Amino acid sequence: MKQLTILLGLMLCCLPVWADTVIESRDRHGVRTETAISGHMIRMESRDRAHLLLNTQTGDFVAVFPGAREVLDLAYDLPPLGVLEPRLEQRHTLRLYHLGEGPVIAGHATEHYRLSANGMVCAEYWLSEKALELPEISEYLSGYRIFHRRQRAALELQGLSYSPCEDAEHYASGQFRTLGLPMRIRNTEGETLHEVTGIYTRLRLPAGYFDVPESYRRVSPNQ
């Protein structure tokens, strides 16, 4: 019996720990989105028939349309990974300041922050630092931060600039990796733009869930 107990213990300790994570959220219209994270792969899916795939390791970002059997390349005109946006002169005074403890959202304690540009309030955030303990969440935030930086670099190269609040939102996205996952975002009218409704961890998602179908036709936004 003792040998059997030891054997069972060894079997349990050697079972794979599934690190796939799913974040459920809803937008201002009540549309629900599932964001699945597995290592460097992120998949976002809402009620429409397309889903988004972001590879944080290679920088690939595509929209997959199973009905049309097409893959839309969303990163075709962005600077490659490792290329930083041009150094910009400070155009706006940006602040993300702490207002105090927030409510528990989807089982996670939050802290309340306000974002401003040039003294004008842009948005309010409820961030969960606890969620950052999950490596998948940190990968998710880092991956989207890098993608936003590449978008910004592309706009600057075209001679375009951000509005003060757009600049502030870009600034805030760089703080999430240390301050916490945005569990709720509200605009200045008090409208909830985004709210996390659930975080599910240690899942085993289906094989091929994050694959880009090789047989689908590749297209770019200008086609």
Backbone torsions as a table, in degrees:
resi	resn	phi	psi	omega
1	MET	NA	-41.0	179.9
2	LYS	-62.1	-40.7	-179.7
3	GLN	-65.1	-38.3	179.2
4	LEU	-64.8	-41.1	178.9
5	THR	-61.9	-43.2	178.9
6	ILE	-63.5	-42.8	-179.8
7	LEU	-62.2	-44.6	178.4
8	LEU	-62.6	-39.8	178.8
9	GLY	-62.8	-41.4	178.4
10	LEU	-65.2	-38.9	179.5
11	MET	-63.9	-43.3	-178.5
12	LEU	-66.3	-40.4	-177.6
13	CYS	-69.2	-22.6	-177.3
14	CYS	-97.2	-1.1	176.7
15	LEU	-65.4	143.8	179.8
16	PRO	-65.7	140.0	175.1
17	VAL	-97.5	110.2	-176.5
18	TRP	-77.1	120.2	-174.2
19	ALA	-99.5	5.5	179.1
20	ASP	-63.5	138.7	-176.6
21	THR	-129.7	143.6	176.1
22	VAL	-125.8	128.4	174.9
23	ILE	-107.3	120.9	175.2
24	GLU	-98.2	137.1	-180.0
25	SER	-147.2	169.6	175.9
26	ARG	-138.5	152.2	180.0
27	ASP	-100.7	-169.3	-175.7
28	ARG	-63.3	-23.6	-178.8
29	HIS	-94.7	3.1	-178.6
30	GLY	83.6	4.7	178.6
31	VAL	-72.0	128.3	-176.8
32	ARG	-93.4	141.3	178.2
33	THR	-127.2	139.4	173.3
34	GLU	-109.8	123.0	176.5
35	THR	-110.0	111.1	-179.0
36	ALA	-100.8	137.5	-176.8
37	ILE	-129.4	128.7	176.2
38	SER	-142.8	103.2	-176.7
39	GLY	62.5	-122.7	-179.0
40	HIS	-94.5	9.3	-180.0
41	MET	-106.1	136.8	178.3
42	ILE	-129.5	133.6	177.1
43	ARG	-127.4	127.5	178.1
44	MET	-115.7	131.4	-176.7
45	GLU	-142.4	131.6	176.5
46	SER	-121.0	-155.0	-171.3
47	ARG	-76.8	-14.6	178.9
48	ASP	-78.3	-179.9	-172.3
49	ARG	-91.7	-0.5	177.9
50	ALA	-101.1	158.6	171.1
51	HIS	-139.4	157.1	-177.9
52	LEU	-104.1	141.6	177.2
53	LEU	-127.0	124.8	177.3
54	LEU	-121.1	125.5	174.8
55	ASN	-102.8	106.5	-175.0
56	THR	-72.5	-14.6	-179.7
57	GLN	-83.6	-39.8	-177.6
58	THR	-101.5	-18.2	-177.1
59	GLY	87.0	-0.1	178.1
60	ASP	-65.9	135.9	178.7
61	PHE	-142.7	115.9	-174.2
62	VAL	-135.2	157.5	169.1
63	ALA	-108.5	129.5	-177.1
64	VAL	-106.7	125.7	179.8
65	PHE	-115.1	93.0	-177.1
66	PRO	-60.3	-37.5	-178.6
67	GLY	-61.2	-43.9	-179.3
68	ALA	-89.1	-7.5	-176.8
69	ARG	54.9	49.1	-179.3
70	GLU	-129.4	152.6	174.7
71	VAL	-124.2	118.1	-179.9
72	LEU	-94.2	120.7	-179.2
73	ASP	-80.6	111.2	-177.7
74	LEU	-91.2	-4.2	-177.9
75	ALA	-118.4	17.0	-171.9
76	TYR	-64.3	-30.5	-176.9
77	ASP	-110.9	17.6	-179.8
78	LEU	-94.4	150.3	174.9
79	PRO	-59.7	146.8	-179.5
80	PRO	-67.1	164.8	176.3
81	LEU	-57.8	143.6	179.1
82	GLY	93.4	-11.2	177.3
83	VAL	-97.3	117.3	-177.5
84	LEU	-85.1	155.0	176.2
85	GLU	-65.3	153.2	178.9
86	PRO	-57.3	150.2	178.4
87	ARG	-68.5	122.8	-175.5
88	LEU	-105.6	143.5	172.5
89	GLU	-73.6	147.7	-177.2
90	GLN	-69.0	110.8	-178.2
91	ARG	-93.5	-27.7	-173.2
92	HIS	-133.1	152.7	173.6
93	THR	-92.4	113.9	-172.3
94	LEU	-112.2	138.4	178.6
95	ARG	-141.3	137.9	170.3
96	LEU	-125.3	99.6	-171.4
97	TYR	-114.4	148.6	-173.1
98	HIS	-81.5	130.1	179.7
99	LEU	-103.2	-16.0	-178.6
100	GLY	135.1	-173.2	-178.2
101	GLU	-70.5	139.2	178.3
102	GLY	-105.0	-177.2	179.5
103	PRO	-78.8	167.9	171.3
104	VAL	-78.6	123.5	-179.3
105	ILE	-120.8	123.7	-179.3
106	ALA	51.6	40.5	177.3
107	GLY	79.7	7.7	-177.6
108	HIS	-121.3	128.6	175.1
109	ALA	-65.2	145.4	-177.7
110	THR	-130.6	163.0	170.9
111	GLU	-120.2	142.8	-173.6
112	HIS	-96.0	129.3	180.0
113	TYR	-129.5	152.3	175.3
114	ARG	-121.7	136.5	-178.5
115	LEU	-108.9	133.1	179.6
116	SER	-138.8	157.3	175.9
117	ALA	-136.2	124.6	-179.0
118	ASN	54.6	35.9	179.2
119	GLY	81.2	-2.0	-179.8
120	MET	-99.3	128.8	179.4
121	VAL	-68.7	132.5	-179.6
122	CYS	-108.3	-38.3	-176.3
123	ALA	-169.0	168.2	173.4
124	GLU	-126.8	142.2	-176.7
125	TYR	-126.3	145.6	169.5
126	TRP	-118.1	111.9	-171.4
127	LEU	-111.3	141.9	178.0
128	SER	-111.7	109.1	176.8
129	GLU	-70.3	-31.2	-179.2
130	LYS	-59.7	-36.4	-178.4
131	ALA	-62.6	-22.9	-178.7
132	LEU	-70.4	-12.4	177.7
133	GLU	-68.5	-18.6	176.0
134	LEU	-84.1	118.9	-178.1
135	PRO	-59.2	-29.1	-179.9
136	GLU	-66.4	-35.1	179.3
137	ILE	-67.9	-41.8	177.8
138	SER	-62.9	-39.7	178.4
139	GLU	-63.8	-41.2	178.8
140	TYR	-61.2	-48.9	-179.0
141	LEU	-66.1	-40.2	179.3
142	SER	-66.5	-40.5	-179.3
143	GLY	-62.6	-45.3	-179.9
144	TYR	-73.2	-29.8	175.7
145	ARG	-62.4	-45.5	179.5
146	ILE	-62.8	-41.0	179.5
147	PHE	-63.6	-41.7	178.9
148	HIS	-64.2	-35.7	177.9
149	ARG	-65.0	-39.9	178.6
150	ARG	-66.6	-38.7	176.1
151	GLN	-61.2	-43.9	-178.9
152	ARG	-63.5	-42.2	179.4
153	ALA	-61.6	-41.6	179.9
154	ALA	-62.8	-41.2	179.3
155	LEU	-65.8	-42.5	-179.4
156	GLU	-64.6	-37.2	178.8
157	LEU	-65.7	-24.5	176.9
158	GLN	-87.7	1.7	180.0
159	GLY	81.8	13.2	-180.0
160	LEU	-93.4	156.4	179.6
161	SER	-134.2	161.8	-179.0
162	TYR	-88.6	151.4	169.7
163	SER	-72.3	165.1	-179.7
164	PRO	-53.7	-45.9	-178.1
165	CYS	-72.8	-32.3	174.7
166	GLU	-64.5	-39.9	176.2
167	ASP	-62.1	-41.3	-179.8
168	ALA	-65.7	-39.7	179.8
169	GLU	-65.3	-38.4	176.3
170	HIS	-63.4	-42.7	177.8
171	TYR	-61.1	-45.0	-178.1
172	ALA	-62.3	-37.9	-178.0
173	SER	-61.4	-25.4	176.8
174	GLY	-78.1	-13.3	-178.9
175	GLN	-94.1	-17.4	-174.3
176	PHE	-62.9	-30.4	-176.5
177	ARG	-67.2	-17.6	177.3
178	THR	-112.2	-31.2	-177.0
179	LEU	-89.4	-29.9	177.6
180	GLY	139.8	165.1	177.5
181	LEU	-72.9	131.0	175.6
182	PRO	-65.4	113.3	179.0
183	MET	-93.6	-24.5	177.3
184	ARG	-152.7	138.6	176.2
185	ILE	-130.5	129.4	177.6
186	ARG	-123.6	147.3	175.6
187	ASN	-88.5	-176.6	-175.0
188	THR	-70.8	-15.5	176.4
189	GLU	-88.1	2.6	-180.0
190	GLY	82.6	11.3	-179.3
191	GLU	-86.1	131.1	178.8
192	THR	-78.6	113.3	-178.4
193	LEU	-85.1	-29.7	-175.2
194	HIS	-154.7	134.6	175.3
195	GLU	-147.4	130.3	176.3
196	VAL	-76.5	130.9	-179.5
197	THR	-109.0	-10.4	178.5
198	GLY	-174.9	144.6	173.6
199	ILE	-127.9	121.1	-175.3
200	TYR	-120.1	125.7	-172.5
201	THR	-118.6	168.1	177.0
202	ARG	55.7	44.2	178.9
203	LEU	-94.1	162.6	172.6
204	ARG	-118.8	98.1	-179.1
205	LEU	-80.0	156.0	-174.9
206	PRO	-60.3	149.8	176.1
207	ALA	-59.9	137.1	179.6
208	GLY	82.3	3.5	-175.5
209	TYR	-62.3	-30.1	-177.2
210	PHE	-106.1	9.8	-178.0
211	ASP	-80.0	146.4	170.6
212	VAL	-92.6	117.8	-176.5
213	PRO	-58.4	121.0	-177.5
214	GLU	-69.1	-26.4	-176.4
215	SER	-81.7	-9.3	-178.4
216	TYR	-77.6	149.9	178.1
217	ARG	-75.1	132.3	178.8
218	ARG	-89.3	129.2	178.9
219	VAL	-132.1	160.5	176.0
220	SER	-116.7	159.4	-176.2
221	PRO	-57.5	-23.0	-178.1
222	ASN	-90.6	6.7	177.5
223	GLN	-87.6	NA	NA
